[in-house]
């Protein structure tokens, strides 16, 4: 048929095509209704509540009818940044995330490299099995274990320390030690699990490269440096940049479970600040403003991270 | 290939480090187990390291006889089963249609869903929404608001992509509709990913407490076990609070605290070795994002 004949095809034929399509695929659309409804209700509608950040919240009024806040709606953002607790929470969030990154990012890589070097197959499987397990424990349970294990007088670690003649260390009760305990427990929980991705990437490295290097006289370390690490580069770069993009994000479980009133000045992060002041303190506008600030900054960082990843030649995250 | 001596030494050094790692992972649990099985005097005298002293099941008897704790364990198990089932059904309903290339509007729906991974409205907007929906302080708030994880959905969809289109096409020629194709072809072939995601959802729900803390704080009857545990751990020094928070009898000792944590961990430990073979393959599916 010529082009004009296509355009002038009878309309009923197009309807028939549409009806045929629907008759074939209507169940798929039906299946998609619950998920789409779920996202619409529980992910997108909450976004309309974000406007509270710019308005004075009142329980009796509907969200759409609330009066605008002062300073062109930015009153609560100004309040947030003048709030000492929030500034501490902001500082703590960044500090703890940076420490997690600096100490916790290389750890699974090193472990994956070590596991890769193990020739004892059964032992390797056993090590992996044990190492993955902490990932499946809730932070409450880990906090319970840590409280018992790291107690200043009765905890196992401090008993050993005292027998060595040193002073007991207040792992969870002193702000300075608490930060390191926090980071270390985070590594303890996630190191095994995070090796999975690196181990999977390691298996895709061509073994012939290793053989060729061995023939050329390269020892173990040189092989790792020149073959293994470059082979891991895509994975490392992608995950590193993703982690950088999350520098302002804040998990709730870990600081809440491990924190106590003695270390509040370091354990309070944005997530716990929002919980304490928002859900408990009922300062809805303030904490929504805080949450919005955090989400926007996160998106900006993720976009930057994506651009950086692509610049390094790796796939982005979209 | 014969290994050089220095290479073999290297092997043993690596093995030694792995042993240290194993010790570091198991030590806390052994210590906790030992404390839960010891007599309270031995604990106060700091005699308990890795092995129980004065073997004593009293702590377990005490904890398990407490009706609040028992109920919370049972309720959390029921909740986990219900929530995991709902989550798996929703995930399948979402992932499967998106594997049809010819589906009109697929791009739009994909974007609609994936956007939610990168921008979320925040804790308070969610709280206010649940308040307006009158879902606060009801058990359903532990099931519905977080039932569908985009990350898990992507894992399932990626796995579905690996099933050859030819199977679907031949089934369609035989007159099978999409649902029939799903139940007869895709689901039976997807056992690894179904097992993995079931594990992810179940562990997530068993370990979860922050949503109960925020959205169901006033309904103590339906506290998941982790939240109850948190209250118990935090209030070990104060007798009045312990009476209120979790236990009907006052006088918690450290051995009882250890026992409560141990009991809440047991389900995970039981399930773990059994499902371990599945999640390694399942987790790498997520790494190969399409």
Interface residues (C-beta under 8 A of the other chain):
Chain A: X21 X25 X27 X28 X29 X31 X32 X34 X35 X36 X38 X39 X41 X42 X43 X44 X45 X46 X47 X48 X49 X50 X52 X63 X111 X114 X115 X117 X118 X119 X120 X123 X124 X126 X127 X128 X129 X130 X131 X132 X133 X134 X136 X137 X138 X139 X140 X141 X142 X143 X144 X145 X146 X147 X148 X149 X153 X154 X156 X159 X188 X192 X193 X196 X197 X200 X201 X219 X220 X235 X252 X253 X256 X257 X260 X271 X274 X275 X278 X279 X284 X287 X288 X291 X292 X294 X295 X298 X299 X302 X318
Chain B: X6 X7 X10 X11 X14 X15 X17 X18 X21 X22 X24 X25 X26 X27 X28 X29 X31 X32 X35 X43 X44 X46 X49 X50 X90 X93 X94 X96 X97 X100 X102 X103 X104 X109 X112 X113 X114 X116 X118 X119 X120 X121 X122 X123 X124 X125 X126 X127 X128 X129 X144 X145 X146 X147 X148 X153 X177 X178 X179 X203 X206 X207 X208 X209 X210 X213 X214 X217 X226 X227 X229 X230 X233 X234 X254 X257 X258 X260 X261 X264 X265 X268 X269 X272 X273 X276 X280 X283 X284 X287
